[in-house]
C-alpha cells in the first residue's frame, strides 16, 4: 500500500522559523482530542516543560480517524490519525506533536523530524473480559471485540491451536466505548493495548495480560513519537533529550519490517524487537514478526537475532532482513485484506 502523501507547506512556512516566539513563550503541543491522546500528550508536555524550562499548552486537533465511523481497515489505517497534526506542524500552527507511534506511516516527510521516541511502555495487548476471565478461560463461542486484523489473526490462530472456539467481532470507539461493550453484555471480552490503559489509569480493568507468545503487538505499540519541524534545530535538540535510544532502535526495526512487507497499520502484521541481556549486559536484539489471515488459518511467524543496532541504518537492516525471510515463506499472500 502506498503511503499517503503528506501536504507540503509553502516555502518558508514549515515550522514558521521567522519571528519565532521568545524563549519563554509557551510551546504549542498538537494532540488528538481523545482522552487517551490527551493523557499521553499531558505526560509529554510535563517532560518537555522540564527540559526546556518553557510552559507547554495543548492544542486539540481533530483528525479524520477521529471523525470517521468506518473501520480502520476500510479507511486505510495508515496516517488517518496523523495527517491533520502534520498539516498543523507544517503550517506553523503548533510547535510539536505527539503521536502513538503505531499510528505513524513508515515514510517520514523530509520537512518533519522524529525528534524523540521516549522510553516505551508495556507493548503487550490485554484482555478485558466479563467475570474476570483470562483468555484461556473464555467459554466456547465467546465474542471477542477488536478493531485490529492483526489481533484477530493471532487470537483466532491461538484458539484454533488450543481447541477453543471464539468469534472475533470488529469494533471501533475509544477505550470507554470498547470496555462498555463488555459491561453491557454485548461482548464477552475486548482486546486493547496495555500502554493505553496504563496511561489512562485503567489497568485495574485488565483481566489478562496477553503474552507476546500469544499475540505479537503492532509495530511500535506502547511507544510515542514526538515530531516537530526539521528546520527548528533548537527544538529538535531540546526534544531529543526525551529520546530513549533502545526504544528507538527497537521500533525502527519493527517499522522497517512493516515497510518492507509493504503493509500499512491496518494490515495483520505484528512485530516486536526486544533486548536480550546476559546479566546486566545487553548483548543482542531479537526481532519477531508475524503476518496472518484474519481467520487465523494461516500464519507466517519468524524471528531473527543480531547485535543491538547502533545506527538507524542497522536497525532498518534488521527489519528488512526478517521481512525478506517472511516474504519467502509466503507472507505477501496473507495481506490481501488490506485497504488499497
N, C-alpha and C positions, 0 to 999 in steps of 0.2 A: 504494500500500500504506500503510495507516495505521501510524503509529509505535506501538510497544508502549508502554503506559502505564507509566511508572516508578512504583514504590511510594512513597507518601509516609510520612515518619516521623511519629510522633505529635508534636503541637505541643510545641515547646521541645526536641525531641530532635536535630533536624538539626544535625550538626556538634558537638553537645554543648558549647555555649558556656559553660554553667555549670561552674564548678570546672575551668576549663581548666588543664592542667598548667603547671608553672613554665616560664620562658622557655628554660631549658637542657635541659628534658626531651626525649627523643628524639621526633621526628616519625614517625608511623606511615604508611608508604607502602604502599598496597594494590596488589598486582600479580597478574596471572595466573601460573600455575606453569610455563608453558612456558619452555624455555631462552631463546627469543628475548625473551619478555616480561621474564624476569629480567635479561637483558643490558641491555635498554632501561631498565628501572627502576633498575638499578645505576648507569647513566650519569647519570640524572636525580637519583638520591639524592646522588651526589657534588656535583652542581651546586647542589642545594638546600641541602646542608650548608654549602657555601661562602658562599651569600648570606644564610643565616640564622644561621650560627655554631652550629647545633644538630646533634646526631647524627641520622641517619635510619635507621630499621630497616624492613626489608621484611616485609610481612605477606602471605603467599601465600593467594590465594583461588581456588577452583575455580569456573569458570563453566560454564553449560550448553553453550556452544560447545566447551569442552574435553572434556566427557564424552560428548557425543552422537557417534555414529558415522555419522550421516546426512550427506549432502552439504549444504553451506551453503544452496544454493538450495532444498532441501527444508525446512530448519528455519527459513527466513525470512531468514537472513543478518543483517539489521539488529538490533544490540543483543545478539546471543547471547553475545558476549564481554564485554559491558559491564554488564548488569543487576546481576549479583552484586556487582560493585565499587561500583556506585552505591548499592545497598542498604546495604553496609557503611559508606559515607560518610554516608548519611542517618541511620544508627543510631549514628554516632559511634564505630564500631569501628576506623576508620582516619581519618587526618587529611587525606590527599590520595591521589589515584590517578593512574596513568599508563596511557593507552590508546594503541594505534595509532589515529591519527586516522581512518583509513579505516574502522575498525570502529564509529565513533561514530554513533548515529542523528542525523539532521539537526535534530530538535527538541531544544532544550536545556531541561531542567527548571528552573523558577524557583529551586528550593532549592539548585541547584548552579551554581558559577561555572566557566567555562572560563578558568582563571586565566592559563595560559600556553600558547602554541604556540611551542616553541623552533625555532631555525634548522633548516630542512628538510634531510634527507639526500637523496641521489640518488633522484629519484622514478621512475626507469625500471624496467621489467621486464628480467629477464635470462634467458638460456638456459643450462641446464646439460645438456650433451649428451655422448653417448659419443664417444670418439676425438677430443675437442677440436673437434667440428664447430660451425661457425656456422650460423645458421638457414637461410641460402640454400644451404648445403651438405648439408642433410638429404636422405637418399635418398627416392625415391618410396615412398609408403606409410608414412613414418616415424610412429611412435606418440609423440605429444607429450602429456605429462600436465599438467593444471592443474585446480584446483578452481573456476576463475573463468569464468562465462559471458562476461564482458567480454573476457577474453583469447582464449577460443575464437572469439568472433565476429570479432575483428580478425585473429587468426592465420589462420583459415580464409579470410577475405576476401583477405588478402595472398597466401596460397598460390594461391588461385584466379586472382588477377590476374597472377601471375608464373609460371603454368604448373607449379606444384608440386602434388603430392598428399600431404596429411598426414591423419592421423587424430588428432583431439583426444580424450583419454581423461580422464574425470573422476577426480580423486584427492583424498584428504584426508591429514591427518597433519602432523607437524612437519617442519622442514627436513631433518633427518637421514633421516626416513622417505621423503620425496619424492625426495631425491637418491639414496637407496638403490635406488629403482626403476630408475634408470639403471645403477648399478653391477651390479645383478643381471641386467641384460639384459631386464627386463620391459618397459621403455620405452626409446625412443631418446633422449628428452630430456624435461626438465621445465622449466616456466617459473615463476620466483619473483620476488619483489621485490628489487631491488638493495640497498635500505636494510637489509632484514632480514639478508641475507648479510653486509653490511658490519659491522653491529653484532655479529654472531656471529664476525667474523674469518674468514669463509669465502669471501672474494672470489676466492681462487685457484681455487675450483670453477667459476667462471663461464667459459663458452666463448664467449659472445656477449652484449654489452650491446645490447638491442633499442632502436633509435631510436624516439623518440616519434612519428615519421612512420609507423612500422610498427604500434606498439601504444601508444595513449594509456593512461596509468596510471589506476588508480582515483582518484576524487576524494579528495584528502588523502593519497595514498600518499607514503611517505617522511617524513611529519610525525608528531609525537607530540602528544598532548593531555594537559595536566596539569589535573586537576579537583579542586575542594575545595568545602566548604560555602560558599554565597554569603554567609552571615552572619558568617563568620570574616574580618573585614576585614583584620586584621593578616596573616593567612596569604595571603589573596588578593593583598595588596600585595607581600609577600615573593616569592611565586611569580612575580608579574608581572615581576620582574627578569629572568626567563629568556625572556620573550616576544620574538619577532622580528616586528616589525610587517609586513614584506614577506611573510613566510611566512603570517602570519595573514590578510592581505588576499587572498593567492592561494588559500588553502584555503577561505576564506569564500566566495569567488566560485565555486569548484568545487562546494562543498557546496550552495550556493544553486541552482546548475544542477541538481544531483541532486534536491533537494527539489522544485523546480518541475516536474521531469519525473515527480514522484511515484514515484520509484524508490528501493528500498532498496539496501543494499550488495551484494545478490546479483543485482541486475539488470545486464544487459550494457551498462553506461554507463561510458565513460572520459571524463576531463576533466583538463586541465592549464592552469593560469594561470602564465605566466612574464613576466618583466620585459624590456622592450625598451629597450636603452640606446644613447645616442648618445655614443660615447666613454665617459667616466666618469659621464655624466649619465643617470639613469634617466628615460625620457620617458613610457613608456606600459606598460600591461599588456595582454597578449594572452591571451584565454581560448579554448581549443579544446575541443570536445565531440564525442563520438561515441556512437551507440547502434546496435545491430545485432542481427540474428538470430544465434543461436549457430553456425549452419552457415555464416555469412559471406556468404550470398547477397544480403543487403540491408543496407547501412549508410547511416545519415544522419550526415554529418560536416561540421561548420561551425565557424567561428571568428569572434571579434569582438575589436576592439582599442579601447581607450579610455584616458583619463587614469588614472594609478595611483590606485586608491581611497584616499582619506584617512580615510574613516569606514567603520564596519561597514555602514551603510545603502548606501553607494556600492558596496561590494564585493558586497552582496546583489543590488543592481540589475543589476550586470554579469552575474551568473549567470542571473537571471530573464530578462533581455533575450535571451541566447543560447538559453535553453530555449524561449522563445516562438517563435524562428525555427526551432528543430529540430522542435517540435511541428507547426508549419505545414508542414514538409516531410515529415510522416508518422511522426515518432519514436514517437508513442504506440502505434501499431500494432505496433511491433517489440519491445514489452516484455511480451508475453503470457505468456512463460515464467516470469514471477516467481511466487514462492510468495505466496499471499494469506493 
